[in-house]
Amino acid sequence: MAYNHGREDRKWRIWKEAEEKVLRECGVNETVIEQIRTDDRADFNSNRRFYRWASDFGEYLEEMESGEKQAEIRTVTDLLDEIENETLYLALVTVDRRTLQIVLLKMQGYSTKEIASLVHLTAGAVYARVAHLRKKLRKIL
């Protein structure tokens, strides 16, 4: 929701009038009350600029997200094409296709048991391949 300057200004004025009423009842000098009002207004304006910027920036990000269609990664080739880190890419290119297929299925949310049946391996073999890949990537990255 966008920042509503008018609503926030009204809330500030109501708060300020109540505060000044209490200050006057306590016998505070009018020049001091005026100085407090000036300082509080400067704070309000500073905050207003920030909230307006944050609101505009949030709307910009939402537009970027809705306008930018994420590429679906369905194959190992798609996975490799989406990697921007050259070191990671070079490391994954040397890995066998079945291990990359396991990584892809993991990214898609499959459990290890489901992956094992899909790639015709045991669950232990899937765990081992993932562990070897992690070890390799830790050394490289």
MARBA-3410 file (N, C-alpha, C, O; in Angstrom, 1 decimal):
141
0.8,-1.2,0.0,0.0,0.0,0.0,0.9,1.2,0.0,1.9,1.3,0.7 ~ 0.5,2.2,-0.8,1.3,3.4,-0.9,1.2,4.3,0.3,0.2,4.2,1.1 ~ 2.2,5.1,0.5,2.3,6.0,1.7,1.3,7.1,1.4,1.3,7.8,0.4 ~ 0.4,7.4,2.4,-0.7,8.4,2.3,-0.2,9.6,3.1,-0.4,9.6,4.3 ~ 0.3,10.6,2.5,0.9,11.8,3.2,-0.2,12.5,3.9,0.0,12.9,5.1
-1.4,12.7,3.3,-2.5,13.4,4.0,-2.9,12.8,5.3,-3.1,13.5,6.3 ~ -3.1,11.5,5.2,-3.5,10.8,6.4,-2.5,10.9,7.5,-2.8,11.1,8.7 ~ -1.2,10.7,7.2,-0.1,10.7,8.1,0.0,12.2,8.7,0.3,12.3,9.9 ~ -0.2,13.2,7.8,-0.1,14.6,8.3,-1.2,14.9,9.3,-1.0,15.5,10.3 ~ -2.4,14.4,9.0,-3.5,14.6,10.0,-3.2,13.9,11.3,-3.5,14.5,12.4
-2.7,12.7,11.3,-2.4,12.0,12.5,-1.3,12.7,13.3,-1.4,12.8,14.5 ~ -0.3,13.3,12.6,0.7,14.0,13.2,0.2,15.3,13.9,0.5,15.6,15.0 ~ -0.7,16.0,13.2,-1.3,17.2,13.7,-2.1,16.9,15.0,-2.1,17.7,16.0 ~ -2.9,15.9,15.0,-3.7,15.5,16.1,-2.8,15.2,17.3,-3.1,15.6,18.4 ~ -1.8,14.4,17.1,-0.8,14.1,18.1,-0.1,15.3,18.7,0.0,15.5,19.9
0.3,16.2,17.8,1.0,17.4,18.2,0.1,18.3,19.0,0.5,18.9,20.0 ~ -1.1,18.5,18.6,-2.1,19.4,19.3,-2.3,18.8,20.7,-2.3,19.6,21.7 ~ -2.4,17.5,20.9,-2.6,16.9,22.2,-1.3,17.1,23.0,-1.4,17.4,24.2 ~ -0.2,16.9,22.4,1.1,17.1,23.2,1.2,18.6,23.6,1.6,18.8,24.8 ~ 0.9,19.5,22.7,1.1,20.9,23.1,0.1,21.3,24.2,0.4,22.2,25.0
-1.1,20.7,24.2,-2.1,21.0,25.2,-1.5,20.6,26.6,-1.6,21.3,27.6 ~ -0.9,19.4,26.6,-0.3,18.9,27.9,0.8,19.8,28.3,1.0,20.2,29.5 ~ 1.7,20.3,27.4,2.8,21.1,27.7,2.3,22.5,28.2,2.9,23.0,29.2 ~ 1.3,23.0,27.6,0.7,24.3,28.1,0.2,24.2,29.5,0.4,25.0,30.4 ~ -0.5,23.0,29.8,-1.1,22.8,31.1,0.1,22.7,32.2,-0.1,23.0,33.3
1.2,22.2,31.7,2.4,22.1,32.6,3.2,23.4,32.8,4.1,23.4,33.5 ~ 2.8,24.4,32.0,3.4,25.7,32.2,4.6,25.9,31.3,5.5,26.7,31.7 ~ 4.8,25.1,30.3,6.0,25.3,29.4,5.8,26.6,28.6,4.7,26.9,28.1 ~ 6.9,27.3,28.4,7.0,28.5,27.7,6.6,28.3,26.2,6.9,27.2,25.6 ~ 5.9,29.2,25.6,5.5,29.1,24.2,6.6,29.0,23.2,6.5,28.3,22.2
7.7,29.7,23.5,8.9,29.6,22.6,9.5,28.2,22.6,9.9,27.7,21.5 ~ 9.5,27.5,23.7,9.9,26.1,23.8,9.0,25.2,23.1,9.4,24.3,22.4 ~ 7.7,25.4,23.2,6.7,24.6,22.5,6.9,24.8,21.0,6.8,23.8,20.3 ~ 7.1,26.0,20.6,7.3,26.3,19.1,8.6,25.6,18.6,8.6,25.1,17.5 ~ 9.6,25.6,19.4,10.9,24.9,19.0,10.7,23.4,18.9,11.2,22.8,18.0
9.9,22.9,19.9,9.6,21.4,19.9,8.8,21.1,18.6,9.1,20.1,18.0 ~ 7.8,22.0,18.3,7.0,21.7,17.1,7.9,21.8,15.9,7.7,20.9,15.0 ~ 8.8,22.7,15.8,9.6,22.8,14.6,10.5,21.6,14.4,10.7,21.0,13.3 ~ 11.1,21.1,15.5,12.0,20.0,15.5,11.2,18.7,15.1,11.6,17.9,14.3 ~ 10.0,18.6,15.7,9.2,17.4,15.4,8.7,17.4,14.0,8.6,16.3,13.3
8.4,18.6,13.5,8.0,18.7,12.1,9.1,18.3,11.1,8.9,17.6,10.1 ~ 10.3,18.7,11.5,11.5,18.3,10.7,11.7,16.8,10.7,12.0,16.2,9.6 ~ 11.5,16.1,11.8,11.5,14.7,11.9,10.4,14.0,11.1,10.7,13.1,10.4 ~ 9.2,14.6,11.2,8.1,14.1,10.4,8.4,14.1,8.9,8.2,13.2,8.2 ~ 8.9,15.3,8.5,9.2,15.4,7.0,10.3,14.4,6.6,10.3,13.9,5.5
11.3,14.3,7.4,12.4,13.3,7.1,11.8,11.9,7.0,12.1,11.2,6.0 ~ 11.0,11.5,7.9,10.4,10.2,7.9,9.5,10.0,6.7,9.4,9.0,6.0 ~ 8.7,11.1,6.4,7.8,11.1,5.2,8.6,10.8,3.9,8.2,10.0,3.1 ~ 9.7,11.5,3.8,10.6,11.3,2.6,11.0,9.8,2.5,11.0,9.2,1.4 ~ 11.4,9.2,3.7,11.9,7.9,3.7,10.7,6.9,3.3,10.9,6.0,2.5
9.6,7.1,4.0,8.4,6.2,3.7,8.0,6.3,2.3,7.6,5.3,1.7 ~ 8.0,7.5,1.7,7.6,7.7,0.3,8.6,6.9,-0.6,8.2,6.3,-1.5 ~ 9.9,7.1,-0.3,10.9,6.4,-1.1,10.7,4.9,-1.0,10.8,4.2,-2.0 ~ 10.5,4.4,0.3,10.4,3.0,0.5,9.2,2.4,-0.2,9.2,1.3,-0.8 ~ 8.1,3.2,-0.2,6.9,2.8,-0.9,7.1,2.7,-2.4,6.7,1.7,-3.0
7.7,3.7,-2.9,8.0,3.8,-4.3,8.9,2.6,-4.8,8.7,2.0,-5.8 ~ 9.9,2.4,-3.9,10.9,1.3,-4.2,10.2,0.0,-4.2,10.5,-0.9,-5.0 ~ 9.3,-0.2,-3.2,8.6,-1.5,-3.0,7.7,-1.7,-4.3,7.6,-2.9,-4.8 ~ 7.0,-0.7,-4.7,6.2,-0.8,-5.9,7.0,-1.2,-7.1,6.6,-1.9,-8.0 ~ 8.2,-0.5,-7.2,9.1,-0.8,-8.3,9.5,-2.3,-8.3,9.6,-2.9,-9.4
9.9,-2.8,-7.1,10.3,-4.2,-7.0,9.2,-5.1,-7.4,9.4,-6.2,-8.1 ~ 7.9,-4.8,-7.0,6.8,-5.6,-7.3,6.6,-5.6,-8.8,6.2,-6.7,-9.4 ~ 6.7,-4.5,-9.5,6.6,-4.4,-10.9,7.7,-5.3,-11.6,7.4,-6.0,-12.6 ~ 8.9,-5.2,-11.1,10.0,-6.0,-11.7,9.7,-7.5,-11.6,9.9,-8.2,-12.5 ~ 9.2,-7.9,-10.4,8.9,-9.3,-10.2,7.8,-9.8,-11.1,7.9,-10.9,-11.7
6.7,-9.0,-11.2,5.6,-9.4,-12.1,6.0,-9.4,-13.5,5.5,-10.2,-14.3 ~ 6.9,-8.5,-13.9,7.3,-8.4,-15.3,8.3,-9.4,-15.8,8.5,-9.7,-16.9 ~ 9.0,-9.8,-14.8,10.2,-10.7,-15.1,9.7,-12.2,-14.9,9.5,-12.6,-13.8 ~ 9.6,-12.9,-16.0,9.2,-14.3,-15.9,10.4,-15.2,-15.6,11.4,-15.1,-16.4 ~ 10.3,-16.0,-14.6,11.4,-16.9,-14.2,11.4,-18.0,-15.2,10.4,-18.6,-15.5
12.6,-18.3,-15.7,12.7,-19.5,-16.6,12.6,-20.8,-15.8,13.2,-20.9,-14.7 ~ 11.8,-21.7,-16.3,11.6,-22.9,-15.7,12.7,-23.8,-16.0,13.1,-24.0,-17.2 ~ 13.3,-24.5,-15.0,14.4,-25.4,-15.3,13.9,-26.8,-15.2,13.5,-27.3,-14.2 ~ 13.8,-27.4,-16.4,13.3,-28.7,-16.5,14.3,-29.8,-16.9,14.1,-31.0,-16.6 ~ 15.4,-29.4,-17.5,16.4,-30.4,-17.9,17.7,-30.0,-17.3,17.9,-28.8,-16.9
18.7,-30.9,-17.4,20.0,-30.6,-17.0,20.6,-29.5,-17.8,21.4,-28.7,-17.3 ~ 20.3,-29.5,-19.1,20.9,-28.4,-19.9,20.3,-27.0,-19.5,21.1,-26.1,-19.4 ~ 19.0,-27.0,-19.1,18.5,-25.7,-18.6,19.2,-25.3,-17.3,19.5,-24.1,-17.1 ~ 19.5,-26.3,-16.5,20.2,-26.0,-15.2,21.5,-25.4,-15.5,21.9,-24.4,-14.9 ~ 22.3,-26.0,-16.4,23.6,-25.5,-16.7,23.5,-24.1,-17.4,24.4,-23.3,-17.1
22.5,-23.9,-18.2,22.4,-22.6,-18.9,22.1,-21.5,-17.9,22.4,-20.3,-18.2 ~ 21.4,-21.7,-16.8,21.1,-20.7,-15.8,22.2,-20.3,-14.9,22.1,-19.3,-14.1 ~ 23.3,-21.1,-14.8,24.4,-20.8,-13.9,25.2,-19.6,-14.4,25.7,-19.7,-15.6 ~ 25.3,-18.6,-13.6,26.1,-17.4,-14.0,27.5,-17.4,-13.5,28.4,-16.7,-14.0 ~ 27.8,-18.1,-12.4,29.1,-18.2,-11.8,29.9,-19.1,-12.7,29.7,-20.3,-12.7
31.0,-18.6,-13.3,31.8,-19.4,-14.2,32.5,-20.6,-13.5,32.6,-21.6,-14.1 ~ 33.0,-20.3,-12.3,33.7,-21.4,-11.5,32.7,-22.6,-11.2,33.1,-23.7,-11.4 ~ 31.5,-22.2,-10.8,30.5,-23.2,-10.5,30.1,-24.0,-11.8,30.0,-25.2,-11.8 ~ 30.0,-23.2,-12.9,29.6,-23.8,-14.2,30.7,-24.8,-14.6,30.4,-26.0,-15.0 ~ 32.0,-24.4,-14.5,33.0,-25.3,-15.0,33.1,-26.5,-14.1,33.5,-27.6,-14.5
32.8,-26.4,-12.8,32.8,-27.5,-11.9,31.6,-28.5,-12.3,31.8,-29.7,-12.2 ~ 30.5,-28.0,-12.6,29.3,-28.8,-12.8,29.4,-29.5,-14.2,28.8,-30.5,-14.4 ~ 30.0,-28.9,-15.1,30.2,-29.4,-16.5,30.9,-30.8,-16.4,30.7,-31.7,-17.2 ~ 31.8,-30.9,-15.5,32.6,-32.1,-15.4,31.9,-33.2,-14.6,32.4,-34.4,-14.6 ~ 30.8,-32.9,-14.0,30.0,-33.9,-13.3,29.2,-34.7,-14.2,28.7,-34.2,-15.2
29.0,-36.0,-13.9,28.2,-36.9,-14.8,26.7,-36.5,-14.8,26.2,-35.9,-13.8 ~ 26.0,-36.8,-15.9,24.6,-36.4,-16.1,23.7,-36.9,-15.0,22.8,-36.2,-14.6 ~ 23.9,-38.1,-14.5,23.0,-38.6,-13.5,23.1,-37.8,-12.2,22.0,-37.6,-11.6 ~ 24.2,-37.4,-11.8,24.4,-36.6,-10.6,23.7,-35.3,-10.8,23.0,-34.7,-9.9 ~ 23.9,-34.7,-12.0,23.2,-33.4,-12.3,21.7,-33.6,-12.3,20.9,-32.7,-11.9
21.2,-34.7,-12.8,19.8,-35.0,-12.8,19.3,-35.1,-11.3,18.2,-34.7,-11.0 ~ 20.1,-35.7,-10.4,19.7,-35.8,-9.0,19.6,-34.4,-8.4,18.7,-34.1,-7.7 ~ 20.6,-33.5,-8.8,20.5,-32.1,-8.3,19.3,-31.4,-8.8,18.6,-30.7,-8.0 ~ 19.0,-31.6,-10.0,17.8,-31.0,-10.6,16.5,-31.5,-9.9,15.6,-30.7,-9.6 ~ 16.4,-32.7,-9.7,15.2,-33.3,-9.0,15.2,-32.8,-7.5,14.1,-32.5,-7.0
16.3,-32.6,-6.9,16.3,-32.1,-5.5,15.8,-30.7,-5.5,15.0,-30.3,-4.7 ~ 16.2,-29.9,-6.5,15.8,-28.5,-6.7,14.3,-28.4,-6.9,13.6,-27.5,-6.5 ~ 13.7,-29.4,-7.5,12.3,-29.5,-7.8,11.5,-30.0,-6.6,10.3,-30.0,-6.7 ~ 12.2,-30.4,-5.6,11.5,-30.8,-4.3,11.2,-32.2,-4.1,10.5,-32.6,-3.2 ~ 11.8,-33.1,-4.9,11.6,-34.5,-4.7,12.4,-35.0,-3.5,13.5,-34.4,-3.2
11.9,-36.0,-2.9,12.7,-36.6,-1.7,13.7,-37.5,-2.3,13.7,-37.9,-3.5 ~ 14.6,-37.9,-1.4,15.7,-38.8,-1.8,15.2,-40.2,-2.3,15.7,-40.7,-3.3 ~ 14.2,-40.7,-1.6,13.6,-42.0,-2.1,13.0,-41.9,-3.4,13.1,-42.7,-4.3 ~ 12.3,-40.8,-3.7,11.6,-40.6,-5.0,12.7,-40.4,-6.1,12.5,-41.0,-7.1 ~ 13.7,-39.7,-5.8,14.8,-39.5,-6.7,15.5,-40.9,-7.0,15.8,-41.2,-8.2
15.7,-41.7,-6.0,16.3,-43.0,-6.2,15.5,-43.8,-7.2,16.1,-44.5,-8.0 ~ 14.2,-43.8,-7.0,13.4,-44.6,-8.0,13.4,-44.0,-9.4,13.3,-44.8,-10.4 ~ 13.4,-42.7,-9.5,13.4,-42.1,-10.8,14.7,-42.3,-11.6,14.7,-42.4,-12.8 ~ 15.8,-42.3,-10.9,17.1,-42.4,-11.6,17.7,-43.9,-11.5,18.8,-44.1,-11.9 ~ 16.9,-44.8,-11.0,17.2,-46.2,-10.9,18.5,-46.5,-10.1,19.4,-47.2,-10.6
18.6,-45.8,-8.9,19.7,-46.0,-8.0,19.1,-46.3,-6.6,17.9,-46.1,-6.4 ~ 19.9,-46.8,-5.7,19.4,-46.9,-4.3,19.5,-45.5,-3.6,20.2,-44.6,-4.1 ~ 18.8,-45.4,-2.5,18.8,-44.1,-1.8,20.2,-43.8,-1.3,20.6,-42.7,-1.3 ~ 20.9,-44.8,-0.9,22.3,-44.7,-0.4,23.2,-44.1,-1.5,24.1,-43.3,-1.3 ~ 23.0,-44.6,-2.8,23.8,-44.1,-3.9,23.5,-42.7,-4.2,24.4,-41.9,-4.6
22.2,-42.3,-4.0,21.8,-40.9,-4.3,22.5,-40.0,-3.2,23.1,-39.0,-3.5 ~ 22.5,-40.4,-1.9,23.1,-39.7,-0.9,24.6,-39.6,-1.2,25.2,-38.5,-1.0 ~ 25.2,-40.7,-1.6,26.7,-40.7,-1.9,27.0,-39.7,-3.0,28.0,-39.0,-2.9 ~ 26.3,-39.7,-4.1,26.5,-38.8,-5.2,26.4,-37.3,-4.7,27.3,-36.5,-5.1 ~ 25.4,-37.0,-4.0,25.2,-35.7,-3.5,26.4,-35.3,-2.6,26.9,-34.2,-2.6
26.8,-36.2,-1.7,27.9,-35.9,-0.8,29.2,-35.7,-1.5,29.9,-34.8,-1.2 ~ 29.4,-36.5,-2.6,30.7,-36.3,-3.4,30.6,-35.0,-4.1,31.6,-34.3,-4.2 ~ 29.5,-34.6,-4.6,29.3,-33.3,-5.3,29.6,-32.1,-4.3,30.3,-31.2,-4.6 ~ 29.0,-32.2,-3.1,29.2,-31.2,-2.1,30.7,-31.0,-1.8,31.2,-29.9,-1.7 ~ 31.3,-32.2,-1.6,32.7,-32.2,-1.2,33.5,-31.5,-2.4,34.4,-30.7,-2.1
33.2,-31.8,-3.6,33.9,-31.2,-4.7,33.7,-29.7,-4.8,34.6,-29.0,-5.1 ~ 32.4,-29.3,-4.6,32.1,-27.9,-4.7,32.7,-27.1,-3.5,33.1,-25.9,-3.7 ~ 32.8,-27.7,-2.4,33.5,-27.0,-1.2,35.0,-26.7,-1.6,35.5,-25.6,-1.2 ~ 35.6,-27.6,-2.2,37.0,-27.4,-2.6,37.2,-26.3,-3.6,38.1,-25.5,-3.5 ~ 36.3,-26.3,-4.5,36.3,-25.3,-5.7,35.9,-23.9,-5.2,36.5,-22.9,-5.5
34.7,-23.9,-4.5,34.1,-22.6,-4.2,34.6,-22.2,-2.8,34.2,-21.2,-2.3
END
